[in-house]
Structures are given as structure tokens and as C-alpha cells.
Amino acid sequence: MGSSNPTRDTHMDVLYRQTYNTFGQITTAGLTQDNRVGNDQKKNNTQLNANTNKGILAGSVVAVVGEGLIGPCLADTTNADMAVGVAINDALGNPYTSSSAVASERVVYAHGTGTVFSTDVYEVVEADGTGALTYAAGQSVYPSQNGLLTNSVGVAGSEVTGKTVVGIILKAPSPTDAFMTVQMRI
């Protein structure tokens, strides 16, 4: 894992799906949050790079954040237990690809037990920015304080309220393959 990994390209593939949804408008933060600037966990995430888009990234956990609003599931706030799925596209899109969230003001997300996806977007260090995370098949993954998948239930030294299980790891990332495969539980 990390910046030297040749297979890293920050996206996700849905392998088996139950449901795609676009209910609820995307929040301003869903389009504008900076995924590289902020807390130490963000700054030290070598899975992301200088070209990482702003806003919700494909593979990020999304949550209900208000009446008819969907945004990043930030596990250091009151929406930690309101996760509804995983975004299948970057909110701002990429050059020469659809920017569906910008055009429609909605984020497309996958949900439903049985949905299986593969992603190389996840946390690589603990919430305080130190201590490398290691993933293994069979572990549960949760939303992090940044809305990314993590197997660490601590948020900046405290427990995540409710610890919403997003999914179970079917295939862990490795030094030669940065993709983690997850079966959803929400």
C-alpha cells in the first residue's frame, strides 16, 4: 500500500450490486471538501495524492446529513450512525468523465447487503495520523472521521458512537494490489 503502489488509482468497482440510489441532494461539503488538507489522518493518507479530487470520492461512505440531504459520513460528527451507502463516483468527476453530482446535485451511491465492491480509497493510518493500519479478510470496516473506510473504530482517541459497520472485508489490500474488496452490510 502507499504512494509507491503501482496499482493505486483511487476509484472503486462495483462487482455485485443490490441497489443504486440518488435520493437526497448532495451537500456543499459533498462537492467541496478537501481530501488532502486538514487533520493528520488526511495529510498522511498515501492512498490519495496531490491530484485527488475535492468532494466525496468514489469509495467514500455517505450519510443522511439533513432533511433530504446526503453528504460525507464523517464519523467525528453526529452523522456517524447515519451511513446509507458508498459513493460510486467522485462527486466532481474526473477529466473527460461524467460529473453527475455537479450536474444533478445528487450523489450516486450503492447500498444493500450483498453489494460487493472493490476500492483503493480507504484510510491507511490511525485517526491521529500515526500508526499504519493493516487490513485482513473478515474484518469489519467503518466510516472514518474523513468519510473513508477504516478498520479502526477510534476517532481521534475516542470511540465512534454506534460504530456503524459498512461492510466486511472479503479481500484485503496488499503491497502488490492496493484494492480492498468489501461486502456491504448497510
ZALUM-12553 format. One line per field, with one value per atom (N, C-alpha, C, O): residue number from 0; residue in one letter; atom name; z, x negated, y negated. Coordinates in steps of 0.001 Angstrom, whole numbers, always signed. Last residue first. Layout:
pos	[NUM,...]
code	[A,...]
site	[CA,...]
Z	[Z,...]
X	[X,...]
Y	[Y,...]
//
This chain:
pos	[185,185,185,185,184,184,184,184,183,183,183,183,182,182,182,182,181,181,181,181,180,180,180,180,179,179,179,179,178,178,178,178,177,177,177,177,176,176,176,176,175,175,175,175,174,174,174,174,173,173,173,173,172,172,172,172,171,171,171,171,170,170,170,170,169,169,169,169,168,168,168,168,167,167,167,167,166,166,166,166,165,165,165,165,164,164,164,164,163,163,163,163,162,162,162,162,161,161,161,161,160,160,160,160,159,159,159,159,158,158,158,158,157,157,157,157,156,156,156,156,155,155,155,155,154,154,154,154,153,153,153,153,152,152,152,152,151,151,151,151,150,150,150,150,149,149,149,149,148,148,148,148,147,147,147,147,146,146,146,146,145,145,145,145,144,144,144,144,143,143,143,143,142,142,142,142,141,141,141,141,140,140,140,140,139,139,139,139,138,138,138,138,137,137,137,137,136,136,136,136,135,135,135,135,134,134,134,134,133,133,133,133,132,132,132,132,131,131,131,131,130,130,130,130,129,129,129,129,128,128,128,128,127,127,127,127,126,126,126,126,125,125,125,125,124,124,124,124,123,123,123,123,122,122,122,122,121,121,121,121,120,120,120,120,119,119,119,119,118,118,118,118,117,117,117,117,116,116,116,116,115,115,115,115,114,114,114,114,113,113,113,113,112,112,112,112,111,111,111,111,110,110,110,110,109,109,109,109,108,108,108,108,107,107,107,107,106,106,106,106,105,105,105,105,104,104,104,104,103,103,103,103,102,102,102,102,101,101,101,101,100,100,100,100,99,99,99,99,98,98,98,98,97,97,97,97,96,96,96,96,95,95,95,95,94,94,94,94,93,93,93,93,92,92,92,92,91,91,91,91,90,90,90,90,89,89,89,89,88,88,88,88,87,87,87,87,86,86,86,86,85,85,85,85,84,84,84,84,83,83,83,83,82,82,82,82,81,81,81,81,80,80,80,80,79,79,79,79,78,78,78,78,77,77,77,77,76,76,76,76,75,75,75,75,74,74,74,74,73,73,73,73,72,72,72,72,71,71,71,71,70,70,70,70,69,69,69,69,68,68,68,68,67,67,67,67,66,66,66,66,65,65,65,65,64,64,64,64,63,63,63,63,62,62,62,62,61,61,61,61,60,60,60,60,59,59,59,59,58,58,58,58,57,57,57,57,56,56,56,56,55,55,55,55,54,54,54,54,53,53,53,53,52,52,52,52,51,51,51,51,50,50,50,50,49,49,49,49,48,48,48,48,47,47,47,47,46,46,46,46,45,45,45,45,44,44,44,44,43,43,43,43,42,42,42,42,41,41,41,41,40,40,40,40,39,39,39,39,38,38,38,38,37,37,37,37,36,36,36,36,35,35,35,35,34,34,34,34,33,33,33,33,32,32,32,32,31,31,31,31,30,30,30,30,29,29,29,29,28,28,28,28,27,27,27,27,26,26,26,26,25,25,25,25,24,24,24,24,23,23,23,23,22,22,22,22,21,21,21,21,20,20,20,20,19,19,19,19,18,18,18,18,17,17,17,17,16,16,16,16,15,15,15,15,14,14,14,14,13,13,13,13,12,12,12,12,11,11,11,11,10,10,10,10,9,9,9,9,8,8,8,8,7,7,7,7,6,6,6,6,5,5,5,5,4,4,4,4,3,3,3,3,2,2,2,2,1,1,1,1,0,0,0,0]
code	[I,I,I,I,R,R,R,R,M,M,M,M,Q,Q,Q,Q,V,V,V,V,T,T,T,T,M,M,M,M,F,F,F,F,A,A,A,A,D,D,D,D,T,T,T,T,P,P,P,P,S,S,S,S,P,P,P,P,A,A,A,A,K,K,K,K,L,L,L,L,I,I,I,I,I,I,I,I,G,G,G,G,V,V,V,V,V,V,V,V,T,T,T,T,K,K,K,K,G,G,G,G,T,T,T,T,V,V,V,V,E,E,E,E,S,S,S,S,G,G,G,G,A,A,A,A,V,V,V,V,G,G,G,G,V,V,V,V,S,S,S,S,N,N,N,N,T,T,T,T,L,L,L,L,L,L,L,L,G,G,G,G,N,N,N,N,Q,Q,Q,Q,S,S,S,S,P,P,P,P,Y,Y,Y,Y,V,V,V,V,S,S,S,S,Q,Q,Q,Q,G,G,G,G,A,A,A,A,A,A,A,A,Y,Y,Y,Y,T,T,T,T,L,L,L,L,A,A,A,A,G,G,G,G,T,T,T,T,G,G,G,G,D,D,D,D,A,A,A,A,E,E,E,E,V,V,V,V,V,V,V,V,E,E,E,E,Y,Y,Y,Y,V,V,V,V,D,D,D,D,T,T,T,T,S,S,S,S,F,F,F,F,V,V,V,V,T,T,T,T,G,G,G,G,T,T,T,T,G,G,G,G,H,H,H,H,A,A,A,A,Y,Y,Y,Y,V,V,V,V,V,V,V,V,R,R,R,R,E,E,E,E,S,S,S,S,A,A,A,A,V,V,V,V,A,A,A,A,S,S,S,S,S,S,S,S,S,S,S,S,T,T,T,T,Y,Y,Y,Y,P,P,P,P,N,N,N,N,G,G,G,G,L,L,L,L,A,A,A,A,D,D,D,D,N,N,N,N,I,I,I,I,A,A,A,A,V,V,V,V,G,G,G,G,V,V,V,V,A,A,A,A,M,M,M,M,D,D,D,D,A,A,A,A,N,N,N,N,T,T,T,T,T,T,T,T,D,D,D,D,A,A,A,A,L,L,L,L,C,C,C,C,P,P,P,P,G,G,G,G,I,I,I,I,L,L,L,L,G,G,G,G,E,E,E,E,G,G,G,G,V,V,V,V,V,V,V,V,A,A,A,A,V,V,V,V,V,V,V,V,S,S,S,S,G,G,G,G,A,A,A,A,L,L,L,L,I,I,I,I,G,G,G,G,K,K,K,K,N,N,N,N,T,T,T,T,N,N,N,N,A,A,A,A,N,N,N,N,L,L,L,L,Q,Q,Q,Q,T,T,T,T,N,N,N,N,N,N,N,N,K,K,K,K,K,K,K,K,Q,Q,Q,Q,D,D,D,D,N,N,N,N,G,G,G,G,V,V,V,V,R,R,R,R,N,N,N,N,D,D,D,D,Q,Q,Q,Q,T,T,T,T,L,L,L,L,G,G,G,G,A,A,A,A,T,T,T,T,T,T,T,T,I,I,I,I,Q,Q,Q,Q,G,G,G,G,F,F,F,F,T,T,T,T,N,N,N,N,Y,Y,Y,Y,T,T,T,T,Q,Q,Q,Q,R,R,R,R,Y,Y,Y,Y,L,L,L,L,V,V,V,V,D,D,D,D,M,M,M,M,H,H,H,H,T,T,T,T,D,D,D,D,R,R,R,R,T,T,T,T,P,P,P,P,N,N,N,N,S,S,S,S,S,S,S,S,G,G,G,G,M,M,M,M]
site	[N,CA,C,O,N,CA,C,O,N,CA,C,O,N,CA,C,O,N,CA,C,O,N,CA,C,O,N,CA,C,O,N,CA,C,O,N,CA,C,O,N,CA,C,O,N,CA,C,O,N,CA,C,O,N,CA,C,O,N,CA,C,O,N,CA,C,O,N,CA,C,O,N,CA,C,O,N,CA,C,O,N,CA,C,O,N,CA,C,O,N,CA,C,O,N,CA,C,O,N,CA,C,O,N,CA,C,O,N,CA,C,O,N,CA,C,O,N,CA,C,O,N,CA,C,O,N,CA,C,O,N,CA,C,O,N,CA,C,O,N,CA,C,O,N,CA,C,O,N,CA,C,O,N,CA,C,O,N,CA,C,O,N,CA,C,O,N,CA,C,O,N,CA,C,O,N,CA,C,O,N,CA,C,O,N,CA,C,O,N,CA,C,O,N,CA,C,O,N,CA,C,O,N,CA,C,O,N,CA,C,O,N,CA,C,O,N,CA,C,O,N,CA,C,O,N,CA,C,O,N,CA,C,O,N,CA,C,O,N,CA,C,O,N,CA,C,O,N,CA,C,O,N,CA,C,O,N,CA,C,O,N,CA,C,O,N,CA,C,O,N,CA,C,O,N,CA,C,O,N,CA,C,O,N,CA,C,O,N,CA,C,O,N,CA,C,O,N,CA,C,O,N,CA,C,O,N,CA,C,O,N,CA,C,O,N,CA,C,O,N,CA,C,O,N,CA,C,O,N,CA,C,O,N,CA,C,O,N,CA,C,O,N,CA,C,O,N,CA,C,O,N,CA,C,O,N,CA,C,O,N,CA,C,O,N,CA,C,O,N,CA,C,O,N,CA,C,O,N,CA,C,O,N,CA,C,O,N,CA,C,O,N,CA,C,O,N,CA,C,O,N,CA,C,O,N,CA,C,O,N,CA,C,O,N,CA,C,O,N,CA,C,O,N,CA,C,O,N,CA,C,O,N,CA,C,O,N,CA,C,O,N,CA,C,O,N,CA,C,O,N,CA,C,O,N,CA,C,O,N,CA,C,O,N,CA,C,O,N,CA,C,O,N,CA,C,O,N,CA,C,O,N,CA,C,O,N,CA,C,O,N,CA,C,O,N,CA,C,O,N,CA,C,O,N,CA,C,O,N,CA,C,O,N,CA,C,O,N,CA,C,O,N,CA,C,O,N,CA,C,O,N,CA,C,O,N,CA,C,O,N,CA,C,O,N,CA,C,O,N,CA,C,O,N,CA,C,O,N,CA,C,O,N,CA,C,O,N,CA,C,O,N,CA,C,O,N,CA,C,O,N,CA,C,O,N,CA,C,O,N,CA,C,O,N,CA,C,O,N,CA,C,O,N,CA,C,O,N,CA,C,O,N,CA,C,O,N,CA,C,O,N,CA,C,O,N,CA,C,O,N,CA,C,O,N,CA,C,O,N,CA,C,O,N,CA,C,O,N,CA,C,O,N,CA,C,O,N,CA,C,O,N,CA,C,O,N,CA,C,O,N,CA,C,O,N,CA,C,O,N,CA,C,O,N,CA,C,O,N,CA,C,O,N,CA,C,O,N,CA,C,O,N,CA,C,O,N,CA,C,O,N,CA,C,O,N,CA,C,O,N,CA,C,O,N,CA,C,O,N,CA,C,O,N,CA,C,O,N,CA,C,O,N,CA,C,O,N,CA,C,O,N,CA,C,O,N,CA,C,O,N,CA,C,O,N,CA,C,O,N,CA,C,O,N,CA,C,O,N,CA,C,O,N,CA,C,O,N,CA,C,O,N,CA,C,O,N,CA,C,O,N,CA,C,O,N,CA,C,O,N,CA,C,O,N,CA,C,O,N,CA,C,O,N,CA,C,O,N,CA,C,O,N,CA,C,O]
Z	[+4963,+5148,+3893,+3840,+4423,+5477,+5698,+6547,+1489,+2293,+3302,+3092,+1185,+1043,+2009,+3209,-479,+680,+300,-763,-1285,-1703,-447,+517,-2001,-953,-1470,-2025,-3977,-3876,-2753,-2573,-4342,-3362,-3154,-2239,-4662,-5122,-4068,-3017,-3466,-4928,-5517,-6733,-714,-1333,-2858,-3487,-523,-317,-950,-1649,+995,+108,+447,+1567,+1371,+1921,+879,-11,+603,+147,+619,+309,+2202,+1557,+1082,+1145,+5034,+4025,+3508,+4285,+5398,+5824,+4690,+3526,+6097,+5396,+6033,+7057,+7908,+6500,+5745,+4860,+11036,+10183,+8750,+8417,+13185,+12048,+11204,+10716,+16063,+15192,+14044,+13949,+18221,+17428,+16497,+16170,+18089,+18627,+17693,+16512,+18225,+17326,+17936,+18264,+21004,+20287,+19373,+19716,+20619,+21271,+20421,+19238,+19179,+20569,+21279,+22450,+16655,+17415,+18901,+19760,+16897,+16173,+17058,+18084,+16541,+17304,+16416,+15292,+14972,+15489,+16304,+16720,+11949,+13276,+13779,+13097,+9398,+10309,+11748,+12662,+7154,+8092,+8913,+9102,+4356,+5070,+5987,+5645,+4892,+4161,+4984,+6177,+6341,+5437,+4592,+3667,+8228,+6927,+5911,+4753,+10372,+10596,+9295,+9257,+8630,+9415,+9657,+9200,+8832,+8298,+9217,+10440,+8903,+9435,+8694,+7999,+8433,+8116,+8475,+8365,+9964,+9673,+9299,+9784,+8542,+9422,+8987,+7810,+6561,+7699,+8663,+9520,+5655,+5293,+6564,+7523,+6956,+6768,+6405,+6804,+7023,+6792,+6555,+6023,+9103,+8329,+8226,+9231,+9417,+9519,+8622,+7520,+11192,+9949,+10233,+11169,+13147,+13236,+11984,+11738,+12937,+13148,+13169,+13204,+12782,+11712,+11861,+11000,+14527,+14912,+13883,+14082,+13337,+13339,+13695,+13222,+11529,+12607,+12562,+11838,+7927,+9261,+10256,+9875,+5660,+5818,+7163,+7520,+4550,+5444,+5544,+5517,+1023,+2424,+3250,+2707,-2119,-1330,+86,+323,-3835,-3280,-2545,-2368,-3886,-3880,-3377,-2599,-4896,-4734,-4833,-5744,-3553,-4323,-3989,-2942,-3405,-3250,-4136,-5313,-1756,-2689,-2382,-1225,+439,-761,-1823,-2711,+1632,+1973,+747,+96,+235,+296,+606,-53,-2112,-768,-875,-1956,-3775,-3724,-2282,-1352,-4975,-4015,-4072,-4373,-6485,-6720,-5739,-5668,-5379,-5389,-5604,-4977,-7050,-6319,-6426,-7421,-8843,-7423,-6561,-5480,-11485,-10931,-9485,-8962,-12042,-12974,-12324,-12590,-9872,-10189,-11061,-10842,-10055,-8847,-9106,-8611,-12591,-12349,-11123,-11141,-14605,-13291,-12839,-12718,-16671,-16192,-14812,-13951,-17943,-17449,-16936,-16786,-18615,-19694,-19189,-19924,-15361,-16719,-17723,-17666,-13021,-13487,-14883,-15536,-10383,-11596,-11889,-11088,-8027,-9069,-10367,-11350,-6629,-6775,-7906,-8659,-8024,-7374,-7627,-8733,-7635,-8481,-7618,-6600,-5651,-6744,-7718,-8542,-2110,-3384,-4481,-4271,-124,-575,-1954,-2856,+2451,+1326,+1041,+1837,+4753,+3886,+2701,+2011,+8139,+6860,+6053,+6581,+10605,+9563,+8182,+7171,+12654,+12634,+11546,+11562,+12173,+12173,+12077,+11476,+12309,+11271,+11188,+10213,+14249,+14592,+13491,+13729,+13757,+13895,+14200,+14391,+13022,+14207,+14440,+15231,+10714,+11974,+13199,+14309,+8148,+8952,+10359,+11111,+5212,+6529,+7360,+7273,+3066,+3575,+4963,+5789,+2312,+2330,+2849,+3051,+1413,+1515,+1434,+601,+2493,+2143,+2369,+3387,+3496,+2055,+1593,+422,+6271,+5590,+4081,+3462,+6764,+6951,+6186,+5522,+6125,+6913,+7154,+7694,+5628,+5706,+6614,+7754,+4033,+5118,+4907,+4116,+2499,+2514,+3556,+3916,+2219,+2851,+2864,+3194,-899,+377,+903,+131,-3405,-2331,-963,+44,-4931,-5134,-4092,-3911,-2647,-3567,-3759,-2850,-2258,-1991,-3072,-4262,-2689,-2559,-2261,-2040,-5020,-3853,-3827,-4822,-6228,-6348,-4998,-3965,-6150,-5634,-5691,-5263,-6842,-7863,-7406,-8191,-4737,-4971,-5991,-6000,-3460,-3970,-4262,-4056,-1264,-2007,-2471,-1937,+115,-958,-1826,-2986,+2182,+955,-165,-1288,+4427,+3656,+2309,+1397,+5995,+5923,+5159,+5231,+5891,+5380,+5160,+4254,+7199,+5780,+5190,+4124,+9772,+9064,+7564,+6748,+10573,+10287,+9554,+8790,+8907,+10026,+9588,+8397,+6062,+7269,+8351,+8687,+2694,+3661,+4860,+4707,+997,+1288,+2350,+2862,+387,+853,+1174,+1583,+1050,+602,+1210,+2432,-90,+971,+376,-690,-2130,-1947,-894,-811,-2302,-3545,-3316,-4217,+297,-550,-1862,-2469,+1149,+1590,+753,+521,+10,-488,-97,-909,-422,+316,-348,-1169,-2806,-2234,-1546,-2047,-2099,-2742,-2040,-828,-2267,-1475,-2249,-2967,-3887,-3085,-2284,-1690,-5584,-5707,-4877,-5132,-5562,-5118,-5371,-5372,-6436,-6560,-6172,-6424,-4882,-5243,-5429,-4680,-5163,-4788,-5330,-6129,-7195,-6562,-6230,-6915,-7533,-7427,-6717,-5730,-8021,-8599,-8626,-9618,-8658,-8052,-8767,-9975,-8017,-8976,-8203,-7201,-7398,-6970,-8132,-9089,-7091,-7567,-6991,-6190,-7108,-6361,-7060,-7553,-8041,-8910,-8364,-9111,-7590,-6939,-7960,-8667,-8508,-8891,-8319,-8552,-7517,-8924,-9316,-10363,-4568,-5128,-6571,-6833,-3259,-4210,-4907,-5756,-1439,-2670,-3679,-4855,-149,-78,-1435,-2459,+0,+0,+0,+136]
X	[+24748,+25757,+26597,+27504,+22781,+23712,+24779,+25649,+20955,+21653,+22596,+23134,+17859,+19280,+20015,+19741,+14945,+15828,+17230,+17737,+11561,+12900,+13760,+13366,+9077,+9731,+11130,+11809,+6176,+7630,+8084,+7569,+3456,+4000,+5494,+6040,+1259,+2612,+3306,+3699,-1183,-1143,+232,+367,-730,-1737,-1722,-2200,+2922,+1570,+556,+945,+6209,+5184,+3819,+3592,+8270,+7511,+6541,+6099,+11435,+10041,+9329,+9731,+13628,+13515,+12090,+11590,+14576,+13525,+13505,+13380,+17836,+16863,+15857,+16239,+19231,+19083,+18041,+17445,+19974,+20279,+20209,+21025,+21202,+20430,+20887,+22049,+21034,+21762,+20835,+19808,+20580,+19678,+20402,+20379,+21789,+22543,+21718,+22130,+19380,+20698,+21401,+21588,+16083,+17129,+18462,+18652,+14034,+14820,+15851,+16420,+11064,+12322,+13073,+12772,+8787,+8635,+9920,+9878,+9806,+9002,+8984,+9142,+11789,+11738,+11017,+11545,+11602,+11303,+11273,+10775,+11857,+13097,+12849,+13804,+10383,+10128,+11401,+11965,+10697,+10985,+10716,+10811,+12378,+11301,+11695,+12880,+13294,+13352,+12147,+11036,+13937,+13346,+13498,+13797,+14741,+15710,+15152,+15819,+13008,+12930,+13906,+13911,+13268,+13577,+13562,+14051,+14610,+13604,+14072,+15144,+17012,+16645,+15614,+15731,+15595,+16450,+16147,+15135,+15384,+14918,+16016,+17205,+14369,+15393,+14729,+13641,+12463,+12601,+13774,+14129,+12253,+13113,+13291,+14173,+8888,+10190,+10960,+10392,+7361,+7385,+8795,+9776,+5124,+6445,+6325,+5322,+3483,+3351,+4730,+5426,+2381,+3465,+3156,+2633,-317,+236,+1344,+1255,-634,-275,+409,+1576,+887,-254,+251,+1459,+3176,+2196,+968,+88,+5192,+4260,+3152,+2280,+6510,+7158,+6211,+6395,+3998,+4960,+5468,+4923,+3750,+3200,+4329,+5465,+5192,+4003,+3318,+2415,+8596,+7571,+6395,+6574,+9304,+9526,+8421,+7433,+9644,+9847,+10228,+11335,+9692,+8384,+8435,+7413,+12228,+11790,+10355,+9875,+14962,+13511,+13070,+13480,+18000,+17242,+15764,+15376,+21148,+19708,+18991,+19318,+24185,+23390,+21920,+21504,+25150,+24912,+24165,+23565,+27187,+26412,+26321,+27330,+27031,+27742,+26814,+25792,+25856,+26176,+26900,+27327,+24086,+24519,+24847,+24214,+24964,+24314,+24920,+26102,+24525,+24952,+24205,+22977,+25668,+24562,+25144,+26138,+26883,+27124,+25889,+25165,+26907,+26906,+27243,+27814,+26476,+27790,+27987,+29101,+23861,+24964,+26334,+27255,+22373,+22403,+23615,+24308,+22789,+23219,+23308,+24220,+21687,+23118,+23585,+24681,+19664,+19688,+21143,+21750,+18147,+19358,+19149,+18520,+14860,+15879,+17060,+16984,+12857,+13415,+14388,+14709,+11513,+11498,+12012,+11629,+14012,+12639,+12662,+13705,+16280,+15903,+14425,+13681,+17053,+16663,+16273,+15968,+17625,+18654,+18322,+19210,+16706,+16261,+17317,+17849,+19119,+18377,+17839,+18438,+20316,+19720,+18941,+18184,+20308,+20363,+19687,+18616,+22133,+20790,+20907,+21525,+24653,+24038,+22639,+22036,+25556,+26553,+25932,+26634,+24977,+24424,+25495,+26246,+25485,+26480,+25980,+26484,+23695,+24627,+25686,+26684,+22351,+21596,+22506,+22127,+23403,+23929,+23183,+23363,+22221,+23468,+23993,+24976,+18693,+19843,+21091,+21006,+16683,+16407,+17557,+17423,+17286,+17501,+17072,+17094,+19032,+17865,+18053,+18889,+20040,+20285,+19025,+18072,+20913,+19897,+20286,+20797,+24487,+23140,+22142,+22481,+27758,+26742,+25383,+25157,+30950,+29564,+28642,+28733,+33542,+33340,+31936,+31734,+32500,+33745,+33511,+33308,+29156,+30229,+31447,+31410,+27459,+26905,+27929,+27591,+26947,+28006,+27482,+27101,+23784,+24759,+25864,+25733,+21215,+22122,+23213,+23528,+17823,+19107,+19933,+19428,+16052,+16308,+17683,+18593,+15932,+15436,+15618,+15369,+15242,+15756,+15114,+13897,+15396,+14649,+15381,+16069,+16816,+16946,+16208,+16368,+14336,+15668,+15636,+14575,+11586,+12311,+13678,+14117,+9390,+10483,+10950,+10734,+5907,+7178,+8228,+7995,+3386,+4419,+5791,+6739,+1763,+1990,+3103,+3700,+3470,+2322,+2712,+3859,+4125,+4561,+3321,+2233,+2714,+3575,+4089,+4446,+1448,+673,+1483,+990,+2433,+3044,+2349,+2625,+1658,+759,+1342,+804,+3748,+2439,+1511,+678,+5813,+5914,+4532,+4192,+4721,+5079,+5199,+4737,+4468,+3258,+3555,+2718,+6956,+6388,+5207,+4976,+6170,+6981,+6281,+5134,+6189,+5829,+6749,+7958,+7230,+5790,+5345,+4232,+9856,+9489,+8008,+7571,+12002,+10646,+10212,+10207,+15373,+14416,+13057,+12976,+17251,+16091,+15079,+14007,+19442,+18782,+17455,+16617,+20192,+20048,+19353,+18744,+20584,+19364,+19111,+17963,+23125,+21988,+20678,+19757,+24736,+24427,+23276,+22547,+27010,+25669,+25408,+25822,+30396,+29411,+28071,+28008,+31946,+31370,+30341,+29515,+31219,+32166,+31427,+30385,+30006,+29635,+30574,+30712,+28683,+29649,+29107,+27895,+28616,+28007,+29091,+30275,+28551,+29283,+28336,+27373,+26817,+28215,+28964,+29889,+24180,+24907,+26333,+26963,+20827,+22200,+22989,+22512,+18754,+18698,+20073,+20446,+17872,+18956,+18986,+19216,+14810,+15559,+16633,+16339,+13343,+13966,+14685,+15107,+10154,+11523,+12124,+11490,+7148,+8250,+9600,+10110,+5064,+5596,+6892,+7651,+2400,+3253,+3768,+2978,+547,+1937,+2891,+4096,-2008,-1727,-262,+147,-2758,-1974,-1584,-910,-3956,-4778,-4017,-4580,-2140,-2361,-3223,-3226,-293,-1070,-1382,-956,-838,+0,-883,-2101]
Y	[+2376,+1323,+1195,+364,+4142,+4542,+3489,+3682,+5228,+4237,+4870,+5957,+6626,+6920,+6018,+6032,+5478,+5401,+5839,+5481,+5551,+5953,+6102,+6758,+3196,+3967,+4295,+3432,+2681,+2767,+3693,+4796,+2703,+1753,+1889,+1272,+5137,+4829,+3979,+4486,+5460,+5538,+5238,+5099,+5250,+4381,+4405,+3461,+5445,+5979,+5026,+4090,+5417,+4859,+5457,+5917,+8398,+7270,+6718,+7445,+9365,+9443,+8183,+7061,+8876,+10188,+10435,+11558,+7142,+7285,+8730,+9678,+5972,+6973,+7139,+7263,+2670,+3940,+4825,+4489,+733,+512,+1834,+2093,+512,+1411,+1185,+1419,-2165,-1610,-749,-1221,-2853,-2099,-1403,-176,-4196,-3239,-2380,-1267,-6626,-6311,-5344,-5636,-5648,-6106,-5685,-4514,-6581,-5586,-6248,-7284,-8618,-8261,-7251,-7088,-9301,-8875,-8516,-8139,-9966,-10935,-10592,-11459,-7335,-8603,-9600,-10030,-3801,-5010,-6239,-6178,-1617,-2198,-3452,-4108,-783,-1338,-2004,-2859,-218,+890,+476,+1295,-2470,-2162,-945,-671,-4483,-3220,-3062,-3466,-8016,-6895,-5622,-5682,-10194,-9597,-8469,-8005,-11051,-11717,-11152,-11570,-9425,-10834,-11624,-12753,-6508,-7227,-8658,-9053,-3909,-5234,-5875,-5796,-544,-1600,-2896,-2985,+2979,+1625,+636,+935,+6060,+5065,+3751,+3439,+8777,+7619,+6749,+6701,+10679,+10967,+9817,+9862,+10070,+10634,+10976,+11498,+7097,+8547,+8994,+8366,+4283,+4854,+6351,+6826,+2077,+3301,+3924,+4075,-1266,-293,+892,+732,-2763,-2224,-1219,-425,-5443,-4034,-3533,-3838,-8688,-7799,-6369,-6135,-10159,-10330,-9459,-9483,-9646,-10706,-10920,-11766,-7461,-8776,-9914,-11036,-5496,-5734,-7178,-8012,-5140,-5390,-5620,-5903,-4741,-3905,-4107,-3350,-4602,-5152,-4186,-2968,-4328,-3969,-4613,-5108,-3344,-4558,-4139,-3657,-1290,-1611,-2954,-3616,+1277,-122,-249,+576,+3180,+3162,+1708,+989,+4544,+3571,+3677,+4194,+6007,+6244,+5237,+5085,+6276,+5476,+5730,+5673,+7573,+8373,+7607,+8212,+5064,+6241,+7130,+7401,+1872,+3142,+4291,+4483,-590,-107,+1217,+1623,-3175,-1779,-1447,-1945,-6452,-5562,-4169,-3998,-9508,-8131,-7248,-7279,-12628,-11677,-10276,-9908,-15555,-14308,-13419,-13449,-17618,-17963,-16750,-16888,-17071,-16738,-17186,-17139,-18027,-18267,-18078,-18850,-17137,-18562,-18876,-19869,-14385,-15093,-16598,-17259,-13697,-13580,-14344,-14905,-14217,-14857,-14891,-15955,-11791,-12441,-13043,-12428,-12609,-11689,-12490,-13710,-14371,-13554,-12485,-11551,-14453,-14987,-13947,-12778,-13244,-13348,-13939,-13936,-14289,-13571,-13734,-14300,-15349,-16295,-15623,-16298,-12959,-13994,-14967,-15366,-9859,-11086,-12157,-12248,-7206,-8145,-9280,-9627,-5776,-5009,-5887,-5374,-5905,-6633,-5825,-5256,-3732,-4093,-4726,-4161,-4332,-3639,-4136,-4856,-5517,-4892,-4153,-3413,-6358,-5905,-5192,-4372,-7391,-7637,-7248,-7738,-7469,-6339,-6479,-5759,-9860,-8606,-7396,-6390,-12416,-11528,-10200,-9470,-14032,-13361,-12448,-11747,-13328,-14210,-13398,-12185,-11729,-12560,-13534,-14467,-10386,-9678,-10472,-9941,-11569,-11928,-11392,-11892,-10892,-10313,-10530,-9756,-13599,-12687,-12176,-12932,-13604,-14171,-13159,-11993,-14396,-13345,-14024,-14901,-15499,-15824,-14632,-13946,-15380,-15247,-15573,-15894,-16947,-16600,-16578,-17622,-15705,-16672,-16209,-15173,-13723,-14830,-15936,-16989,-10394,-11397,-12499,-12233,-9629,-9574,-10594,-11528,-7593,-8742,-8516,-7381,-6727,-6434,-7718,-8791,-6442,-7107,-6716,-6413,-5412,-4564,-5177,-4515,-8442,-7094,-6199,-6221,-11219,-10371,-9050,-8585,-14390,-12962,-12188,-12460,-17049,-16470,-14989,-14405,-17158,-17651,-16973,-16398,-14529,-15492,-16012,-15379,-14280,-13787,-14885,-16016,-15026,-15189,-14700,-14705,-14321,-15752,-16000,-17077,-11370,-12105,-13549,-13945,-8576,-9749,-10494,-10277,-6747,-6231,-7374,-7168,-8013,-7832,-7180,-7068,-10168,-9091,-8982,-9762,-12289,-11135,-9956,-8851,-14117,-14519,-13328,-13345,-12671,-13057,-13319,-12805,-12501,-11277,-11553,-10755,-15160,-14374,-13072,-12592,-17282,-16533,-15665,-15461,-19139,-19055,-18279,-18576,-18160,-19193,-19059,-18888,-16264,-16198,-17189,-17076,-16684,-15349,-15203,-14127,-19226,-18949,-17627,-17478,-19523,-19161,-18832,-18223,-20081,-20972,-20536,-21135,-18401,-18819,-19526,-19568,-18019,-16840,-17149,-16269,-20596,-19902,-18659,-18282,-20965,-21748,-21081,-21002,-17741,-18963,-19719,-19163,-16447,-16428,-17770,-18815,-15556,-16430,-16315,-16112,-12372,-13459,-14254,-13690,-9369,-10130,-11195,-10918,-7702,-9111,-9973,-11170,-4385,-5360,-6759,-6974,-976,-2294,-3290,-3062,+2227,+1023,-151,-308,+4531,+4642,+3434,+3574,+5827,+4742,+5129,+5934,+6713,+7214,+6132,+5571,+4859,+6194,+6853,+7478,+1675,+2440,+3783,+3844,+214,+1019,+1763,+2414,-3007,-1762,-1096,-1745,-4741,-4589,-3317,-2631,-5364,-5975,-5916,-6922,-3900,-4948,-5540,-6158,-1736,-2736,-3743,-4369,+23,+262,-773,-682,-581,-859,-680,-1183,-2218,-1133,-1439,-2435,-4247,-3526,-2408,-1718,-5275,-6016,-5277,-5642,-2394,-3620,-4180,-3646,+1170,+0,-1232,-1121]
//
